[in-house]
């Protein structure tokens, strides 16, 4: 059960406590906190007597049917309010309830272990969520939240509780929720919502993805805030830098009122860049695309000035279904995206999954999932998935320009084997009389040191290269950025990473191929001039950052950017590179750095005695992830 609740703290937080968090949607907001929490699991009964087993199974089946009906109703409302992609998520949740792979383990626990239905559901959901959370793939790990939400729904029906009511603010306020499900986001009343804080949700989760389009500042991943703020406390949300300030001093509040005014004026100026190209004063054009996962994100991306969909993560569509989607279902989705974007281009990345089962099945555990069967390896192993996806994509190509790229390619043989299948499927479609664009460009993601090292060979076979900086950095530095013990080692400005990127770009341009970059580096203003100077042809990013990156590109010459890149590559340590770039950006774009800079210290202009007290902190995460003629860029 969820409800508005003033957290009972004997002593409130100290004046000016600050917490760090992850930006989901940018902006600055302030106002009274409105706390919304979900009650934890409590089981009055854990075991049942053997004679009670049939009745307990019947009770579970009744709760399952009621939850299924509720999800069907939510799916209908979601389709009317947001669109078919969001509706498919709840349809998939309902299908999970009908899947024997999910409900039979619950029945077995009741029958064999004499568990009460509530405990059996809880244990089964925990088992499934744990398997997905351990897979190493961010999108699959985020699916653990889907199971948690499904389990919560089942438990409410077992307890015969009223349907969970979405939070509703009677007065303007900042909503602080310990955990929100996708259904909560869709049902959220936006009137009076100044900002949203999702304490436990991860930044790559579906609720976070949906929340990014609410039109208010949104932050997530701040567990240390739990129990440290009360209903009515004044809070400031600085989503641009990932800060939450609780009960700020008068001087800090005054500082943020000024920052809000600056940000609002700056946002108005950026909006005027929507329809102008990202071109430097001396004529170097950089193509700016958007990273999306749902059809509903496309209009917002185009409104922000995206020149294309630079990365469509097709695995989101896959994971929205309890079973692998059919070719026809995929075709309908891909064609709808292409038609909505045309004449602009859509770059589809084939399923980047990390297990060999459908979302409803138990994923295969691997000792090291990041080095296991994922990306193109999975698709070559599961040819049925690959065949249906490529056929659907090719059929969709007749509605507008598309590109197709393959994830986790590590050898030339792997790409050639992949393309052999693609050519066979193209011929198959011709034989069936199906129309498609025979000139669809195929490329590959450069995400591993192996692919980067042979990028000259790959560039001879592919039609474009795309640097997946998130994985490339992790594999280069052997550091999982989601592991707090080694997250500090994950460093985009490590000289090994930058030199490797320079090699990839050089090899691609020598063979007349374009290079895009679609990781989080593309959306961080501190890296923009460096990437421009290194010769990247295209950047694909979270739509919210497109206007700011466009302003940077239009504000510096390519000659200057190349000088910056040369200067960076003369440094020896990542911290020296960071200092070099920050100094340069502060001199060229001081207002932008005050808004989006890597520090943005809210205490900078506040006298020492009035400075805020830092609470527990964690490292910040940068906001989440036409064939152009390449220009050889030697630095």
C-alpha positions, 0 to 999 in steps of 0.5 A: 500500500502506498500513501502520502506520509510525513516521515517521523524523525525525532530530529529533522535533517540539519539545515543545509544538508546536501545529497548527490544523485543521478540526473534523469531530466535537467533543470532546477526546482525548489519547493516543499517536499511531498513524501510518498512511500510504499510499505514493505512486505509483511506476511502474517502467515508464512506456512500453511497446513497440508490440508490448506494447500488446495485452497491456498493455490485457489487463492493465488489463482484468483489474485493472479486473474485479478492482477491480470485484469488490472494490468489490461486496464492499465495498458488501455489507459497507457495506450490512450495517454502515452502510446502503444509502446508503453501499453505493450509493457503492461500487456507483457506484465499481464502475459507474465502472469499467464506464463507457466515459467512464472506461476508454476514455481509459486504453485510448487512452493505452496504445494511442496513447501507449504508456503503461504501464497504471499511468501511463495510470490515473494520468494519467486519474484525475488528469485527472478529479479535476482537472476536478471539483476546479476546478468551484467547487462544494464537493460536486463538488470533494470528488468528486475524492477519489473518483477518487483512491481509485478510482485507488489501487485500480486501481493496487494490482490492477495491481501485484498487491498484497494488498488494503489493510488498514484501520488497526487499533489494538492499544492505545488511541491517536489515529489519524493518517492522511495520507489515508483513503478511504470504504472505510477509514472503513467498515472502521475498527476502532473499538475502541481509537480515541480520536480521528482526524486526517485530514491531507489529507482535506477537511472536505466529503469523503465520508470526513469525512462518514462519520468524523463518525459514529464517536463520537470527536473527528475533525479534518481538513485539517492538511497541516502535520502531515505528518512532524511527529509520530511513532508513540508521540508524545503528542498532544492533539486539541482538536476543539472549537477545531481544535487538535492539540498534539504532545508537550505540556508537563506543565502543558498536559496537566494543563490538557487533562485538566481541559478534558476533564472539563468537556467530558464533564460539559457533554455529559452536561448537553446530552444532557438537552435532547434532547426539550425545545424550543428556546424562550426564557424569554419564549416565542420558539420557534426550530425546530432542524433538522439538515443531512444528506446520507446516510440513515445520518446521520438516526438520529444527527441525531434522537438529538441532538434535531433537530426536523426535517431542515432541509436534505437535500442531495440532490446527495449521492445524485446523486453516489453514482451513476455515472449520474443516478439514475432516478425510482424509485431517487430515490423509494425513497431519499426515501421511506425518509428521510421515513418514518424522520423522520415525523412530523417534517418533511424539507426537501429541496433540489433537486440543487445541482450545478455541471456539466451532466453525470452524475458519470461524465462529464467535467464541463464546464469553466467559466471561473468555475464559481461564476458559471456553470451551477449550482443551479436554472440547471442543473436548468432546462437539464437538464429531465430531471434536474429532472422525475425529481427533482420527481416522486420527491419528490412521490411520497415526500410521501405518507409524511410532511411534506416541503418542497422548496426550490430553490438559487441563485434570482436572479430572480422569473421564475426561481422562477415558471418553476420553479413552472410546471414543478412544477405541470405535474408535479403534474397529470401525477401526478394524471392517472397516479393517483399519490398525493402531498401537494398541500400541499407547501410550496415555497421558495427559497434566498437565496444571492445579493445579487440574491435578497436585494434582491428578497426582498420579491418572492420572499416574495410567491410562495414559502411560506418562505425559507432563507438559505444563509449560506455562499454569500451571504457569498461572493457579498456579499464577492466572497471564496472562503472556500476560497482562502487568499489571500482567506479572511480577507475572508470574514467572517460579521459584516461589516455588509453581510452582517448588514444584508442578513440583516436585510432578508431576515428583515424582508421575509419576516415582513411577508408572513407567511413563515418564514425559516430559516438553514442555513449554517455560521453556524447551528452557531456558538455565537457567532452564536446570540443575534444570529440569535435577535435578528434574528428567524430562525425556524429554524436548520439545522445539523450535528447535533453542535451542536444541543444547544449551540445549544438551550441558548443559546436556552433561556438568553436571553430574546428581548427580550435577544437583540433588544437584542444585535442592535440593539447589533451593528448600531450597530457599524461594523467586523466586529472590533468586532461580534465583540468585542461578541458574545464579551464578551456570550457570555463573561458569559452562557455562560462554560463554553460559551465555554471549550468552543466559543468562537472562540478557546479558547486552550489556553495561557490558563491555562499560565504564559508559560515553559511555553506551547506553540510554534505551528507553521504555522497556517491559519484555522479553519473552523466545523464543517460546513453543522411550518411554523412561524408567523413572528413579525414581528421588528423590531430 
